[in-house]
Amino acid sequence: MRLLATVLLAGIILASAAGVRAQEAADLFKSKCQVCHGADGKGDTAAGKKLGVKDFHAPEVTKMSDAELIEITKTGKNKMPSYDKKLTDDQIKQLVKYIRTLK
């Protein structure tokens, strides 16, 4: 019985931590990405149109691997700035995971 309670408690803690990380990624997206890419990731914002940002739903983006998206976020591409010195590797990974959830 104790083992079951321990396993359940561990599951609750892990689920809670995952929820916190998801919220942190959403907050990061809002503060760093949303102005250009928009809340839905389509890039349909004034800044996004001006800069010609990619729609995260476009086939050319969805077929990219997480590693490719992480590298673009780290080093920048075209008019997108580098976030290598502004975000940790873990934050960048969480952002990529988050943009994959945008509908």
C-alpha positions in Angstrom: 0.0 0.0 0.0 2.9 2.4 0.8 4.5 1.7 -2.5 1.3 2.5 -4.3 0.9 5.8 -2.3 4.5 6.7 -3.1 4.1 6.0 -6.8 0.9 8.1 -6.9 2.5 10.9 -5.0 5.5 10.9 -7.4 3.1 11.0 -10.3 1.3 14.0 -8.9 4.5 15.8 -8.3 5.8 15.1 -11.8 2.5 16.1 -13.4 2.6 19.3 -11.4 6.2 20.1 -12.4 5.2 19.4 -16.1 2.3 21.9 -15.7 4.7 24.5 -14.3 7.2 24.0 -17.1 4.4 24.3 -19.7 3.2 27.6 -18.1 6.8 28.9 -18.0 7.2 28.0 -21.8 3.9 29.8 -22.5 5.0 32.9 -20.6 8.4 32.8 -22.4 6.6 32.6 -25.7 4.4 35.6 -24.8 7.4 37.7 -23.8 9.9 36.7 -26.5 8.0 35.4 -29.5 4.4 36.5 -29.6 5.0 40.1 -30.8 6.2 38.7 -34.1 4.8 35.2 -34.4 1.4 36.0 -32.8 -0.4 34.1 -30.1 -1.3 31.3 -32.6 2.2 31.1 -34.2 0.9 32.2 -37.6 3.0 35.4 -37.8 -0.1 37.4 -38.6 1.0 40.5 -36.6 2.2 43.9 -37.8 5.8 43.0 -36.8 5.5 39.5 -38.2 4.3 40.8 -41.6 7.0 43.5 -41.6 9.8 41.0 -40.9 8.3 38.1 -42.9 8.3 35.7 -40.1 7.5 32.0 -40.7 4.1 30.6 -39.8 4.8 27.7 -37.3 2.0 25.8 -39.0 3.5 26.0 -42.5 4.7 22.6 -43.9 8.3 23.9 -44.2 8.3 24.6 -40.4 6.4 21.6 -39.2 8.7 19.2 -41.0 11.7 20.7 -39.3 13.2 18.7 -36.4 13.3 20.0 -32.9 17.1 20.2 -33.2 16.7 22.5 -36.3 14.2 24.7 -34.5 16.4 24.9 -31.4 19.4 25.8 -33.6 17.4 28.6 -35.3 16.3 29.9 -32.0 19.8 29.9 -30.6 21.6 31.4 -33.5 18.9 33.4 -35.2 18.0 33.3 -38.9 17.3 36.1 -41.4 15.8 38.9 -39.3 15.2 36.8 -36.3 17.7 37.6 -33.5 19.8 35.0 -31.7 18.5 33.9 -28.2 21.6 32.0 -27.3 22.7 34.6 -24.7 19.1 35.5 -23.6 17.6 32.1 -22.9 19.0 28.9 -21.4 19.2 25.7 -23.5 16.3 24.3 -21.4 14.2 27.4 -22.0 14.8 27.1 -25.8 13.8 23.4 -25.7 10.7 24.2 -23.8 9.8 27.0 -26.3 10.2 24.5 -29.2 8.0 22.0 -27.4 5.4 24.8 -26.8 5.3 25.9 -30.4 4.6 22.4 -31.5 1.3 22.6 -29.4 0.0 25.7 -31.1 -3.1 25.2 -33.1 
